[in-house]
Amino acid sequence: MKDGGNQDRDIKWMDDVDPDDFESARRYLALVFAPRQGQALTHALEQAPLVRFPAKDVLRASGQQPKSGKDPDVARQARKIARGKALSPVLLVRVPNEARVLVADGYHRVCAAYLHNEDEPVPCKIA
């Protein structure tokens, strides 16, 4: 438990990704990759099965540090957890020729999950 997180409540996760998250991932991936490649990766994410990894491992594999619970977007996700609202799974993309992943959508959800319980199994789709 970190930053005043509340491990008394389990995190609820949606059974599938919110469709709007794929559009957010597509926009992000179009900045990082050529637009056609970003579109292809988004399509691959849509087809990928859900897998689960501990929040700490998702952050470590992405090379990202968790934002604090004071970050407005992380705080919003933490409030959802506290109210028992389900979070959307996270979208990850493996970076070719590098031993890391990009969080194409869901970074703030991963941070909130990590602050709640660093071992929280986060559902992800990976392309």
The first five atom37 places (N, CA, C, CB, O) and aatype in JSON, in Angstrom:
{
  "aatype": [12, 11, 3, 7, 7, 2, 5, 3, 1, 3, 9, 11, 17, 12, 3, 3, 19, 3, 14, 3, 3, 13, 6, 15, 0, 1, 1, 18, 10, 0, 10, 19, 13, 0, 14, 1, 5, 7, 5, 0, 10, 16, 8, 0, 10, 6, 5, 0, 14, 10, 19, 1, 13, 14, 0, 11, 3, 19, 10, 1, 0, 15, 7, 5, 5, 14, 11, 15, 7, 11, 3, 14, 3, 19, 0, 1, 5, 0, 1, 11, 9, 0, 1, 7, 11, 0, 10, 15, 14, 19, 10, 10, 19, 1, 19, 14, 2, 6, 0, 1, 19, 10, 19, 0, 3, 7, 18, 8, 1, 19, 4, 0, 0, 18, 10, 8, 2, 6, 3, 6, 14, 19, 14, 4, 11, 9, 0],
  "atom_mask": [
    [1, 1, 1, 1, 1],
    [1, 1, 1, 1, 1],
    [1, 1, 1, 1, 1],
    [1, 1, 1, 0, 1],
    [1, 1, 1, 0, 1],
    [1, 1, 1, 1, 1],
    [1, 1, 1, 1, 1],
    [1, 1, 1, 1, 1],
    [1, 1, 1, 1, 1],
    [1, 1, 1, 1, 1],
    [1, 1, 1, 1, 1],
    [1, 1, 1, 1, 1],
    [1, 1, 1, 1, 1],
    [1, 1, 1, 1, 1],
    [1, 1, 1, 1, 1],
    [1, 1, 1, 1, 1],
    [1, 1, 1, 1, 1],
    [1, 1, 1, 1, 1],
    [1, 1, 1, 1, 1],
    [1, 1, 1, 1, 1],
    [1, 1, 1, 1, 1],
    [1, 1, 1, 1, 1],
    [1, 1, 1, 1, 1],
    [1, 1, 1, 1, 1],
    [1, 1, 1, 1, 1],
    [1, 1, 1, 1, 1],
    [1, 1, 1, 1, 1],
    [1, 1, 1, 1, 1],
    [1, 1, 1, 1, 1],
    [1, 1, 1, 1, 1],
    [1, 1, 1, 1, 1],
    [1, 1, 1, 1, 1],
    [1, 1, 1, 1, 1],
    [1, 1, 1, 1, 1],
    [1, 1, 1, 1, 1],
    [1, 1, 1, 1, 1],
    [1, 1, 1, 1, 1],
    [1, 1, 1, 0, 1],
    [1, 1, 1, 1, 1],
    [1, 1, 1, 1, 1],
    [1, 1, 1, 1, 1],
    [1, 1, 1, 1, 1],
    [1, 1, 1, 1, 1],
    [1, 1, 1, 1, 1],
    [1, 1, 1, 1, 1],
    [1, 1, 1, 1, 1],
    [1, 1, 1, 1, 1],
    [1, 1, 1, 1, 1],
    [1, 1, 1, 1, 1],
    [1, 1, 1, 1, 1],
    [1, 1, 1, 1, 1],
    [1, 1, 1, 1, 1],
    [1, 1, 1, 1, 1],
    [1, 1, 1, 1, 1],
    [1, 1, 1, 1, 1],
    [1, 1, 1, 1, 1],
    [1, 1, 1, 1, 1],
    [1, 1, 1, 1, 1],
    [1, 1, 1, 1, 1],
    [1, 1, 1, 1, 1],
    [1, 1, 1, 1, 1],
    [1, 1, 1, 1, 1],
    [1, 1, 1, 0, 1],
    [1, 1, 1, 1, 1],
    [1, 1, 1, 1, 1],
    [1, 1, 1, 1, 1],
    [1, 1, 1, 1, 1],
    [1, 1, 1, 1, 1],
    [1, 1, 1, 0, 1],
    [1, 1, 1, 1, 1],
    [1, 1, 1, 1, 1],
    [1, 1, 1, 1, 1],
    [1, 1, 1, 1, 1],
    [1, 1, 1, 1, 1],
    [1, 1, 1, 1, 1],
    [1, 1, 1, 1, 1],
    [1, 1, 1, 1, 1],
    [1, 1, 1, 1, 1],
    [1, 1, 1, 1, 1],
    [1, 1, 1, 1, 1],
    [1, 1, 1, 1, 1],
    [1, 1, 1, 1, 1],
    [1, 1, 1, 1, 1],
    [1, 1, 1, 0, 1],
    [1, 1, 1, 1, 1],
    [1, 1, 1, 1, 1],
    [1, 1, 1, 1, 1],
    [1, 1, 1, 1, 1],
    [1, 1, 1, 1, 1],
    [1, 1, 1, 1, 1],
    [1, 1, 1, 1, 1],
    [1, 1, 1, 1, 1],
    [1, 1, 1, 1, 1],
    [1, 1, 1, 1, 1],
    [1, 1, 1, 1, 1],
    [1, 1, 1, 1, 1],
    [1, 1, 1, 1, 1],
    [1, 1, 1, 1, 1],
    [1, 1, 1, 1, 1],
    [1, 1, 1, 1, 1],
    [1, 1, 1, 1, 1],
    [1, 1, 1, 1, 1],
    [1, 1, 1, 1, 1],
    [1, 1, 1, 1, 1],
    [1, 1, 1, 1, 1],
    [1, 1, 1, 0, 1],
    [1, 1, 1, 1, 1],
    [1, 1, 1, 1, 1],
    [1, 1, 1, 1, 1],
    [1, 1, 1, 1, 1],
    [1, 1, 1, 1, 1],
    [1, 1, 1, 1, 1],
    [1, 1, 1, 1, 1],
    [1, 1, 1, 1, 1],
    [1, 1, 1, 1, 1],
    [1, 1, 1, 1, 1],
    [1, 1, 1, 1, 1],
    [1, 1, 1, 1, 1],
    [1, 1, 1, 1, 1],
    [1, 1, 1, 1, 1],
    [1, 1, 1, 1, 1],
    [1, 1, 1, 1, 1],
    [1, 1, 1, 1, 1],
    [1, 1, 1, 1, 1],
    [1, 1, 1, 1, 1],
    [1, 1, 1, 1, 1],
    [1, 1, 1, 1, 1]
  ],
  "atom_positions": [
    [[0.86, -1.18, 0.0], [0.0, 0.0, 0.0], [0.9, 1.23, 0.0], [-0.97, 0.0, 1.23], [1.83, 1.32, 0.79]],
    [[0.6, 2.18, -0.89], [1.42, 3.37, -1.04], [0.51, 4.58, -1.12], [2.32, 3.27, -2.28], [-0.66, 4.47, -1.47]],
    [[1.06, 5.76, -0.8], [0.35, 7.03, -0.92], [-1.06, 6.98, -0.35], [0.29, 7.45, -2.37], [-1.98, 7.56, -0.93]],
    [[-1.24, 6.3, 0.76], [-2.56, 6.26, 1.38], [-3.55, 5.38, 0.65], [0.0, 0.0, 0.0], [-4.75, 5.53, 0.81]],
    [[-3.04, 4.43, -0.18], [-3.93, 3.54, -0.91], [-4.77, 2.7, 0.05], [0.0, 0.0, 0.0], [-4.47, 2.63, 1.24]],
    [[-5.8, 2.08, -0.48], [-6.71, 1.31, 0.34], [-6.8, -0.1, -0.21], [-8.11, 1.97, 0.39], [-7.5, -0.35, -1.18]],
    [[-6.08, -1.02, 0.42], [-6.08, -2.39, -0.04], [-7.3, -3.16, 0.46], [-4.82, -3.1, 0.41], [-7.46, -4.33, 0.12]],
    [[-8.17, -2.52, 1.24], [-9.36, -3.21, 1.72], [-10.32, -3.5, 0.58], [-10.06, -2.37, 2.8], [-11.11, -4.44, 0.66]],
    [[-10.26, -2.72, -0.47], [-11.16, -2.9, -1.6], [-10.36, -3.48, -2.77], [-11.84, -1.56, -2.0], [-9.34, -2.93, -3.17]],
    [[-10.85, -4.6, -3.31], [-10.24, -5.16, -4.5], [-10.53, -4.25, -5.68], [-10.75, -6.6, -4.78], [-11.58, -3.6, -5.73]],
    [[-9.62, -4.2, -6.61], [-9.85, -3.43, -7.82], [-10.71, -4.26, -8.76], [-8.51, -3.01, -8.51], [-10.42, -5.43, -9.01]],
    [[-11.75, -3.64, -9.25], [-12.61, -4.3, -10.24], [-12.13, -3.87, -11.62], [-14.12, -3.95, -10.02], [-11.81, -2.7, -11.85]],
    [[-12.09, -4.82, -12.52], [-11.66, -4.56, -13.88], [-12.76, -4.99, -14.84], [-10.33, -5.31, -14.2], [-13.44, -5.99, -14.61]],
    [[-12.93, -4.25, -15.92], [-13.88, -4.63, -16.96], [-13.41, -5.94, -17.6], [-14.02, -3.49, -18.03], [-12.22, -6.26, -17.59]],
    [[-14.36, -6.66, -18.15], [-14.03, -7.91, -18.85], [-13.36, -7.66, -20.19], [-15.28, -8.75, -19.04], [-12.69, -8.54, -20.73]],
    [[-13.54, -6.46, -20.74], [-12.92, -6.11, -22.01], [-12.59, -4.62, -22.0], [-13.83, -6.48, -23.2], [-13.06, -3.88, -21.13]],
    [[-11.82, -4.19, -22.95], [-11.37, -2.81, -23.05], [-12.52, -1.91, -23.49], [-10.19, -2.69, -24.03], [-13.3, -2.26, -24.37]],
    [[-12.61, -0.75, -22.87], [-13.57, 0.27, -23.3], [-13.22, 0.64, -24.74], [-13.55, 1.54, -22.35], [-12.07, 0.97, -25.01]],
    [[-14.19, 0.6, -25.67], [-13.88, 0.9, -27.08], [-13.19, 2.26, -27.29], [-15.15, 0.87, -27.88], [-12.37, 2.38, -28.2]],
    [[-13.49, 3.26, -26.48], [-12.84, 4.57, -26.61], [-11.33, 4.48, -26.37], [-13.46, 5.56, -25.64], [-10.57, 5.29, -26.9]],
    [[-10.9, 3.49, -25.58], [-9.47, 3.35, -25.28], [-8.68, 2.97, -26.52], [-9.27, 2.3, -24.19], [-7.51, 3.34, -26.65]],
    [[-9.3, 2.22, -27.44], [-8.6, 1.87, -28.68], [-8.33, 3.13, -29.51], [-9.41, 0.84, -29.49], [-7.28, 3.24, -30.13]],
    [[-9.27, 4.06, -29.54], [-9.07, 5.31, -30.28], [-7.97, 6.14, -29.63], [-10.39, 6.12, -30.35], [-7.15, 6.73, -30.33]],
    [[-7.95, 6.18, -28.31], [-6.88, 6.9, -27.61], [-5.53, 6.26, -27.92], [-7.13, 6.91, -26.08], [-4.54, 6.97, -28.15]],
    [[-5.48, 4.94, -27.92], [-4.23, 4.24, -28.24], [-3.81, 4.52, -29.68], [-4.38, 2.72, -28.01], [-2.63, 4.73, -29.95]],
    [[-4.77, 4.53, -30.6], [-4.45, 4.79, -32.01], [-3.82, 6.17, -32.17], [-5.71, 4.66, -32.88], [-2.83, 6.33, -32.89]],
    [[-4.41, 7.18, -31.51], [-3.86, 8.55, -31.6], [-2.44, 8.6, -31.05], [-4.76, 9.55, -30.84], [-1.56, 9.21, -31.65]],
    [[-2.22, 7.96, -29.91], [-0.89, 7.95, -29.3], [0.11, 7.22, -30.21], [-0.93, 7.29, -27.91], [1.21, 7.71, -30.45]],
    [[-0.29, 6.06, -30.7], [0.61, 5.26, -31.52], [0.92, 5.94, -32.85], [0.01, 3.88, -31.77], [1.99, 5.72, -33.41]],
    [[0.0, 6.76, -33.36], [0.25, 7.51, -34.6], [1.31, 8.59, -34.39], [-1.05, 8.15, -35.11], [1.92, 9.05, -35.35]],
    [[1.53, 8.98, -33.15], [2.62, 9.93, -32.84], [3.97, 9.22, -32.73], [2.32, 10.68, -31.53], [5.0, 9.76, -33.14]],
    [[3.94, 8.03, -32.19], [5.18, 7.29, -31.93], [5.66, 6.54, -33.17], [4.97, 6.32, -30.78], [6.86, 6.45, -33.42]],
    [[4.72, 6.01, -33.93], [5.02, 5.23, -35.14], [4.4, 5.94, -36.34], [4.48, 3.76, -35.01], [3.63, 6.89, -36.19]],
    [[4.75, 5.48, -37.53], [4.09, 5.98, -38.72], [2.59, 5.67, -38.59], [4.69, 5.33, -40.03], [2.23, 4.64, -38.02]],
    [[1.72, 6.54, -39.1], [0.28, 6.34, -38.92], [-0.23, 4.96, -39.32], [-0.46, 7.35, -39.7], [-1.06, 4.38, -38.63]],
    [[0.26, 4.42, -40.44], [-0.19, 3.08, -40.86], [0.21, 2.01, -39.84], [0.39, 2.73, -42.24], [-0.56, 1.1, -39.55]],
    [[1.42, 2.14, -39.32], [1.89, 1.17, -38.32], [1.08, 1.33, -37.04], [3.4, 1.36, -38.04], [0.72, 0.34, -36.4]],
    [[0.79, 2.58, -36.65], [-0.05, 2.81, -35.48], [-1.42, 2.19, -35.64], [0.0, 0.0, 0.0], [-1.95, 1.6, -34.69]],
    [[-2.0, 2.3, -36.83], [-3.31, 1.69, -37.1], [-3.22, 0.17, -37.02], [-3.83, 2.12, -38.49], [-4.09, -0.47, -36.44]],
    [[-2.15, -0.4, -37.6], [-1.97, -1.86, -37.56], [-1.8, -2.35, -36.12], [-0.75, -2.27, -38.42], [-2.34, -3.39, -35.75]],
    [[-1.05, -1.6, -35.32], [-0.85, -1.99, -33.92], [-2.17, -1.9, -33.15], [0.22, -1.09, -33.25], [-2.46, -2.75, -32.3]],
    [[-2.96, -0.87, -33.44], [-4.26, -0.75, -32.77], [-5.14, -1.94, -33.13], [-4.96, 0.56, -33.16], [-5.82, -2.49, -32.26]],
    [[-5.14, -2.33, -34.39], [-5.93, -3.5, -34.81], [-5.43, -4.75, -34.08], [-5.84, -3.69, -36.35], [-6.23, -5.58, -33.64]],
    [[-4.12, -4.89, -33.96], [-3.56, -6.04, -33.24], [-4.0, -6.03, -31.78], [-2.01, -6.04, -33.33], [-4.29, -7.09, -31.21]],
    [[-4.05, -4.85, -31.18], [-4.52, -4.75, -29.79], [-5.97, -5.19, -29.67], [-4.37, -3.32, -29.27], [-6.34, -5.88, -28.72]],
    [[-6.79, -4.79, -30.63], [-8.21, -5.17, -30.61], [-8.38, -6.68, -30.64], [-8.96, -4.53, -31.79], [-9.31, -7.22, -30.05]],
    [[-7.47, -7.37, -31.34], [-7.56, -8.83, -31.5], [-6.86, -9.61, -30.38], [-6.97, -9.23, -32.82], [-7.09, -10.81, -30.22]],
    [[-6.02, -8.94, -29.61], [-5.2, -9.62, -28.6], [-6.05, -10.13, -27.43], [-4.1, -8.67, -28.08], [-7.04, -9.5, -27.06]],
    [[-5.64, -11.25, -26.85], [-6.32, -11.73, -25.65], [-5.9, -10.92, -24.43], [-6.03, -13.23, -25.42], [-4.86, -10.27, -24.43]],
    [[-6.71, -10.97, -23.4], [-6.34, -10.33, -22.14], [-5.37, -11.23, -21.39], [-7.6, -10.04, -21.27], [-5.57, -12.44, -21.29]],
    [[-4.32, -10.61, -20.87], [-3.36, -11.29, -20.0], [-3.21, -10.4, -18.77], [-1.96, -11.55, -20.72], [-3.57, -9.22, -18.81]],
    [[-2.68, -10.94, -17.69], [-2.53, -10.16, -16.45], [-1.08, -10.18, -15.99], [-3.45, -10.72, -15.33], [-0.4, -11.2, -16.02]],
    [[-0.65, -8.99, -15.57], [0.69, -8.82, -15.0], [0.58, -7.92, -13.78], [1.68, -8.24, -16.05], [-0.26, -7.03, -13.75]],
    [[1.43, -8.13, -12.77], [1.43, -7.22, -11.62], [1.7, -5.79, -12.06], [2.47, -7.66, -10.57], [2.5, -5.56, -12.97]],
    [[1.04, -4.85, -11.43], [1.19, -3.43, -11.77], [2.66, -3.02, -11.75], [0.39, -2.56, -10.8], [3.11, -2.28, -12.63]],
    [[3.42, -3.49, -10.76], [4.83, -3.12, -10.67], [5.61, -3.6, -11.88], [5.45, -3.67, -9.39], [6.55, -2.93, -12.31]],
    [[5.25, -4.75, -12.44], [5.96, -5.28, -13.6], [5.59, -4.51, -14.87], [5.64, -6.76, -13.78], [6.44, -4.31, -15.74]],
    [[4.33, -4.08, -14.98], [3.93, -3.28, -16.14], [4.73, -1.98, -16.15], [2.4, -2.98, -16.12], [5.25, -1.57, -17.18]],
    [[4.81, -1.33, -14.99], [5.58, -0.08, -14.92], [7.06, -0.32, -15.2], [5.42, 0.57, -13.55], [7.69, 0.45, -15.93]],
    [[7.6, -1.37, -14.64], [9.02, -1.66, -14.84], [9.32, -1.96, -16.31], [9.46, -2.85, -13.97], [10.31, -1.48, -16.85]],
    [[8.45, -2.75, -16.96], [8.65, -3.1, -18.37], [8.51, -1.89, -19.28], [7.67, -4.17, -18.78], [9.1, -1.85, -20.36]],
    [[7.73, -0.9, -18.85], [7.56, 0.3, -19.67], [8.65, 1.34, -19.42], [6.19, 0.91, -19.41], [8.79, 2.29, -20.18]],
    [[9.41, 1.15, -18.34], [10.42, 2.13, -17.99], [9.84, 3.39, -17.36], [0.0, 0.0, 0.0], [10.54, 4.38, -17.19]],
    [[8.55, 3.35, -17.03], [7.88, 4.5, -16.43], [7.9, 4.42, -14.91], [6.43, 4.6, -16.94], [7.85, 3.33, -14.33]],
    [[7.97, 5.58, -14.29], [7.81, 5.67, -12.84], [6.34, 5.94, -12.56], [8.74, 6.79, -12.23], [5.68, 6.63, -13.34]],
    [[5.81, 5.43, -11.47], [4.41, 5.73, -11.17], [4.24, 7.19, -10.77], [3.89, 4.82, -10.06], [5.05, 7.74, -10.03]],
    [[3.19, 7.8, -11.27], [2.84, 9.15, -10.83], [2.25, 9.03, -9.43], [1.83, 9.84, -11.81], [1.76, 7.97, -9.04]],
    [[2.29, 10.11, -8.69], [1.76, 10.09, -7.32], [0.24, 10.14, -7.36], [2.32, 11.27, -6.49], [-0.37, 10.45, -8.38]],
    [[-0.34, 9.84, -6.24], [-1.79, 9.92, -6.09], [-2.3, 11.34, -6.16], [0.0, 0.0, 0.0], [-3.51, 11.57, -6.22]],
    [[-1.39, 12.31, -6.16], [-1.78, 13.72, -6.28], [-2.01, 14.12, -7.73], [-0.72, 14.61, -5.66], [-2.64, 15.15, -7.99]],
    [[-1.51, 13.34, -8.67], [-1.76, 13.62, -10.07], [-3.28, 13.53, -10.31], [-0.98, 12.62, -10.99], [-3.9, 12.55, -9.9]],
    [[-3.87, 14.53, -10.97], [-5.34, 14.54, -11.12], [-5.91, 13.3, -11.81], [-5.76, 15.76, -11.89], [-6.97, 12.8, -11.41]],
    [[-5.23, 12.81, -12.84], [-5.75, 11.64, -13.55], [-5.6, 10.37, -12.72], [-5.05, 11.47, -14.88], [-6.48, 9.5, -12.75]],
    [[-4.51, 10.25, -12.0], [-4.33, 9.09, -11.1], [-5.35, 9.16, -9.97], [-2.88, 9.05, -10.53], [-5.94, 8.15, -9.61]],
    [[-5.57, 10.35, -9.43], [-6.55, 10.52, -8.35], [-7.95, 10.14, -8.83], [-6.54, 11.98, -7.85], [-8.71, 9.52, -8.09]],
    [[-8.28, 10.5, -10.07], [-9.6, 10.13, -10.61], [-9.74, 8.61, -10.69], [-9.8, 10.75, -12.02], [-10.8, 8.07, -10.36]],
    [[-8.69, 7.93, -11.12], [-8.74, 6.46, -11.19], [-8.82, 5.87, -9.78], [-7.51, 5.91, -11.93], [-9.52, 4.88, -9.57]],
    [[-8.11, 6.46, -8.84], [-8.14, 5.98, -7.44], [-9.55, 6.13, -6.86], [-7.12, 6.75, -6.58], [-10.0, 5.27, -6.1]],
    [[-10.22, 7.22, -7.2], [-11.61, 7.4, -6.73], [-12.53, 6.33, -7.31], [-12.13, 8.81, -7.11], [-13.43, 5.84, -6.63]],
    [[-12.3, 5.97, -8.57], [-13.08, 4.88, -9.18], [-12.86, 3.59, -8.4], [-12.7, 4.69, -10.67], [-13.8, 2.85, -8.12]],
    [[-11.6, 3.32, -8.06], [-11.3, 2.11, -7.29], [-12.03, 2.16, -5.95], [-9.77, 1.97, -7.06], [-12.65, 1.17, -5.55]],
    [[-11.96, 3.28, -5.27], [-12.59, 3.43, -3.95], [-14.11, 3.26, -4.03], [-12.26, 4.8, -3.36], [-14.72, 2.75, -3.1]],
    [[-14.71, 3.69, -5.14], [-16.17, 3.56, -5.31], [-16.57, 2.19, -5.86], [-16.68, 4.65, -6.24], [-17.76, 1.91, -6.0]],
    [[-15.59, 1.35, -6.17], [-15.9, 0.02, -6.68], [-16.26, 0.0, -8.16], [0.0, 0.0, 0.0], [-16.86, -0.96, -8.63]],
    [[-15.9, 1.06, -8.88], [-16.17, 1.1, -10.33], [-15.08, 0.32, -11.06], [-16.25, 2.56, -10.85], [-13.91, 0.36, -10.67]],
    [[-15.47, -0.38, -12.1], [-14.53, -1.19, -12.87], [-13.66, -0.32, -13.77], [-15.27, -2.23, -13.71], [-14.14, 0.62, -14.4]],
    [[-12.38, -0.64, -13.81], [-11.43, 0.03, -14.68], [-11.26, -0.77, -15.97], [-10.07, 0.21, -13.97], [-11.4, -1.99, -15.98]],
    [[-10.96, -0.06, -17.04], [-10.71, -0.7, -18.32], [-9.3, -1.3, -18.34], [-10.88, 0.31, -19.49], [-8.38, -0.71, -17.78]],
    [[-9.14, -2.47, -18.96], [-7.8, -3.03, -19.1], [-6.86, -2.08, -19.83], [-7.87, -4.37, -19.84], [-7.3, -1.13, -20.48]],
    [[-5.58, -2.35, -19.73], [-4.51, -1.5, -20.24], [-4.05, -2.03, -21.6], [-3.33, -1.44, -19.24], [-4.06, -3.23, -21.85]],
    [[-3.65, -1.11, -22.47], [-3.16, -1.47, -23.81], [-1.67, -1.24, -23.89], [-3.9, -0.66, -24.91], [-1.2, -0.12, -23.66]],
    [[-0.91, -2.29, -24.21], [0.55, -2.24, -24.26], [1.04, -2.63, -25.65], [1.16, -3.16, -23.2], [0.43, -3.45, -26.33]],
    [[2.15, -2.04, -26.06], [2.77, -2.38, -27.34], [4.24, -2.67, -27.08], [2.6, -1.22, -28.39], [4.95, -1.87, -26.46]],
    [[4.69, -3.82, -27.55], [6.12, -4.16, -27.45], [6.9, -3.31, -28.44], [6.36, -5.69, -27.72], [6.53, -3.21, -29.61]],
    [[7.98, -2.71, -27.98], [8.81, -1.87, -28.84], [9.81, -2.78, -29.55], [9.55, -0.74, -28.01], [10.6, -3.47, -28.9]],
    [[9.78, -2.78, -30.89], [10.72, -3.64, -31.63], [12.17, -3.31, -31.27], [10.51, -3.49, -33.15], [12.54, -2.15, -31.13]],
    [[12.97, -4.36, -31.13], [14.41, -4.25, -30.86], [14.75, -3.62, -29.51], [15.06, -3.44, -31.95], [15.9, -3.24, -29.28]],
    [[13.78, -3.5, -28.64], [14.02, -3.0, -27.29], [13.3, -3.91, -26.3], [13.53, -1.51, -27.14], [12.26, -4.49, -26.61]],
    [[13.86, -4.04, -25.15], [13.26, -4.89, -24.11], [12.33, -4.03, -23.24], [14.36, -5.56, -23.23], [12.56, -3.87, -22.05]],
    [[11.28, -3.49, -23.87], [10.32, -2.68, -23.12], [9.0, -2.61, -23.87], [10.87, -1.27, -22.87], [8.9, -2.99, -25.04]],
    [[7.99, -2.12, -23.17], [6.68, -1.91, -23.78], [6.29, -0.45, -23.64], [5.61, -2.83, -23.14], [6.75, 0.25, -22.73]],
    [[5.43, 0.01, -24.54], [4.8, 1.32, -24.42], [3.42, 1.12, -23.83], [4.71, 2.06, -25.81], [2.72, 0.16, -24.19]],
    [[3.02, 1.99, -22.94], [1.64, 1.97, -22.46], [0.87, 2.85, -23.44], [1.51, 2.48, -20.94], [0.9, 4.08, -23.34]],
    [[0.19, 2.2, -24.39], [-0.55, 2.93, -25.42], [-1.8, 3.58, -24.84], [-0.91, 2.0, -26.57], [-2.24, 4.62, -25.32]],
    [[-2.38, 2.98, -23.83], [-3.51, 3.57, -23.11], [-3.61, 2.89, -21.75], [-4.86, 3.43, -23.93], [-3.51, 1.66, -21.65]],
    [[-3.82, 3.7, -20.72], [-4.04, 3.15, -19.39], [-2.95, 3.42, -18.38], [0.0, 0.0, 0.0], [-2.95, 2.83, -17.3]],
    [[-2.0, 4.3, -18.71], [-0.91, 4.6, -17.78], [-1.43, 5.04, -16.4], [-0.01, 5.69, -18.36], [-0.93, 4.57, -15.38]],
    [[-2.41, 5.91, -16.37], [-2.92, 6.41, -15.09], [-3.66, 5.3, -14.33], [-3.86, 7.61, -15.32], [-3.67, 5.3, -13.09]],
    [[-4.28, 4.37, -15.04], [-4.93, 3.23, -14.38], [-3.88, 2.32, -13.75], [-5.79, 2.43, -15.39], [-4.06, 1.83, -12.63]],
    [[-2.76, 2.11, -14.47], [-1.68, 1.29, -13.9], [-1.11, 1.98, -12.66], [-0.55, 1.06, -14.96], [-0.85, 1.32, -11.66]],
    [[-0.91, 3.28, -12.73], [-0.37, 4.02, -11.58], [-1.31, 3.9, -10.37], [-0.16, 5.5, -11.94], [-0.85, 3.65, -9.26]],
    [[-2.6, 4.08, -10.6], [-3.57, 3.97, -9.5], [-3.57, 2.55, -8.93], [-4.99, 4.35, -9.98], [-3.64, 2.37, -7.71]],
    [[-3.5, 1.56, -9.8], [-3.46, 0.17, -9.33], [-2.2, -0.08, -8.52], [-3.53, -0.82, -10.53], [-2.25, -0.72, -7.47]],
    [[-1.07, 0.43, -8.99], [0.21, 0.27, -8.3], [0.15, 0.92, -6.91], [1.35, 0.89, -9.13], [0.61, 0.34, -5.93]],
    [[-0.4, 2.13, -6.84], [-0.49, 2.82, -5.55], [-1.44, 2.09, -4.59], [-0.96, 4.26, -5.76], [-1.24, 2.14, -3.38]],
    [[-2.44, 1.43, -5.12], [-3.37, 0.65, -4.31], [-2.7, -0.62, -3.81], [-4.64, 0.31, -5.13], [-2.79, -0.97, -2.63]],
    [[-2.01, -1.32, -4.74], [-1.33, -2.58, -4.42], [-0.38, -2.88, -5.57], [-2.36, -3.76, -4.21], [-0.8, -3.22, -6.67]],
    [[0.91, -2.74, -5.31], [1.89, -2.91, -6.39], [1.83, -4.28, -7.05], [3.27, -2.68, -5.86], [2.3, -4.43, -8.18]],
    [[1.27, -5.28, -6.37], [1.14, -6.62, -6.93], [-0.2, -6.85, -7.62], [1.34, -7.64, -5.85], [-0.49, -7.97, -8.05]],
    [[-1.02, -5.82, -7.72], [-2.34, -5.94, -8.36], [-2.18, -6.53, -9.77], [-3.06, -4.56, -8.42], [-1.43, -5.98, -10.59]],
    [[-2.88, -7.63, -10.06], [-2.82, -8.18, -11.42], [-3.63, -7.32, -12.37], [-3.33, -9.64, -11.44], [-4.86, -7.3, -12.32]],
    [[-2.94, -6.61, -13.24], [-3.57, -5.68, -14.17], [-3.87, -6.41, -15.49], [-2.67, -4.44, -14.42], [-2.96, -6.95, -16.1]],
    [[-5.14, -6.43, -15.93], [-5.43, -7.02, -17.23], [-4.92, -6.12, -18.34], [-6.94, -7.27, -17.4], [-5.1, -4.9, -18.31]],
    [[-4.27, -6.74, -19.32], [-3.64, -6.0, -20.42], [-3.9, -6.72, -21.73], [-2.12, -5.85, -20.17], [-4.11, -7.93, -21.77]],
    [[-3.87, -5.96, -22.8], [-3.77, -6.51, -24.15], [-2.42, -6.03, -24.66], [-4.98, -6.05, -25.09], [-2.06, -4.87, -24.49]],
    [[-1.67, -6.94, -25.3], [-0.32, -6.61, -25.78], [-0.22, -6.9, -27.26], [0.75, -7.41, -25.01], [-0.62, -7.97, -27.73]],
    [[0.3, -5.94, -27.99], [0.58, -6.13, -29.43], [2.09, -6.01, -29.63], [-0.2, -5.09, -30.33], [2.58, -6.13, -30.75]]
  ]
}
